[in-house]
Amino acid sequence: MVNDSKYSDFTIKVGNESFAAHRAILAARSENFSAEIDIAGDSREMIIDSKIATPLAIKIILEFLYTGKLPIDSSSVFEVMHAAQSLNLSQA
């Protein structure tokens, strides 16, 4: 379901990568994403500056929000921590 465009209703863009997402899941799992969804309104799109998060970090964070699993390793841990902190995601 993560990054599956079927039935998705929201897009998160980081750099030149886009991630299909579901507003209901994002809003239920993260107050910050809930607020961003409200701000996005009819555009149904969130653009994240690549200085805040890399596409890899967003992919991992989305995996966590959807599954509860945090698939990080030593090469991605700092990217994910920086992104989670910058996006005010306390549970990641």
N, C-alpha and C positions, 0 to 999 in steps of 0.2 A: 504494500500500500504506500510505502514511502516513495516519493518521487514518481508515483504512477499517475499519469494524467487522466486516467479514467475516473470520472466522478469528482476530480479535483475542482476546487472553486477559488483557489488562491495561488499566486505565484510569488516566490521569493527569488530575487535576482541578486547575484553577487558577481561582480566583474562581468564576464561574458557567459556565465552559467546561470541557468534558471532551474528552479526546483518547484515541481508541482506539489501542492499541499492542500489540506482540508481545513477550512476555517474552524470547524467545530472541534477538531482535535487540537489544533494550535491554541485556541482560546481556552479550552478546558485544562490544558497542561501548563500554560504560561500566561501570567497576567500581562507581561510585556507584549507578547504576541497578540493577546486580546486587544490591548490598546492600539497596537499598530494596525490591526484589522479594522478597527473603528476609524482610525485616521485615513486609511486607504480608501474607505468608502466604495464607491462604484468601480474604481480602477481595479480593485481586488489584486493589488500588486504591492509588494514591499521591496524596496531597493536598499541593499546593505552595502555601504562603502567598503571596498576591499582593504582599507586601513583598519576597519573594525573587525572583519572576519574574512577568512579565506573560504573559497568554495568547499574545500575539504572539511573545515570546521563546521560549516553550516550543515553539510551532509551528515556528519556525525551527530550534531545536536538534534537534527530532525529524526534521525534513527532513535535517539534516546527519547524524544518526546512521543514518538509513536510506539515504541516497544518497551521502554524502561531499561534497555540495555545500552551501555556506553562503550562502543567498540573502538577504544583508543589504544594506542601503543606508545612507546617512548618517542617516536618521531612526530606524533600528533598531539600529545598531551598539552603542550604549552599553547599551541594554536587554539585548541578547544577551550582551555581555561581563559585565554585572553578574550575570545569571542563571547563566551558565556558571561564573563564579567562586564564586557562592553555593552552587551545586550541586556544586562540586569536579569540574567536567568539564574536565580538562586538555586534551583534544584539541579542544574547541570554543574 
